[in-house]
Amino acid sequence: MKSGCCLLVLKGRELLGSTLAEQILELDLRNMQHVLAEAGIDFPFEKRRKGLESDATFILAFDGEMLAGYLDYLRSWTNPDHIYIGSVQIEKRYRGSRLLLRLLDQFSTLVAAEDFAGFETNVQKVNVAAANLYRKIGFTLEPNPRNDASWTARAGKSLLTDSPLATLLNRLHARRPSGG
């Protein structure tokens, strides 16, 4: 990412009626359409649009005016003791940069003071890159009882303090100049 990148944190309902909601949907479609097609699933426009209207927290990363990536999360609807990561999307040209780490760092900061037991998300089995990323940062993958085509990824709250993710974030902090 260029030094001009900035992060913005909004609740889903704050996205209503803004061009940000459409930018998020467009990024989702670009990134997920091929994965969903490979899994035999159409992109769920209306379901995703409704998800943007929720109480989810969105951490948005911009390069100038352009949405470069985002992460959204909320309390799990199946287990309120867990934080559910709804989506992590990175524009292709920013993959391999530190953008993902910056989003995860902001996410870790925001949830650190909350009372919760762990994290969960779902990942399509055909999305091997995402499944491998979740494993790499400290999640375990389990069969999803509600969807044979996806994994449920889980991690304890220790993901923030004692995990490969925590190690990566500590390295990120060590590289930052003081004051930034």
C-alpha angles and dihedrals in degrees: 000000000000120000088253091073117118134184125223125191118208138161115242093248088058088063093062113119093005130116087238091075090055092046090053092049091049092050091047091051094048093048101037108031094085093044093049092044090053088052090049094248128127117229104267100227098169095043090049092046089054089049089058088059093057132098089264117136114235122204104197124193120203134190099201105309095338122101103234097177147320146202124209130192143169140164111297113258090213096047118015089196087072133068112229118213103215099189144343114197129175123185107244096245090058097051111114091029123102092263095105091050091049091052092047090047092053090045091052091050093050097048099037094090094045123102107242141127102224152316135278139178139158126242129187111248090228089057092083094164092057093044090051091048092053090050091047094055095047111277124129119219122225133175110275107237091205098047126030091197094063142054126229108226116205136182134168124241086264085080085087096053113017113030142083087271092056089051092051092048091049089054090049090053092048091055095051117097113244112275094027 
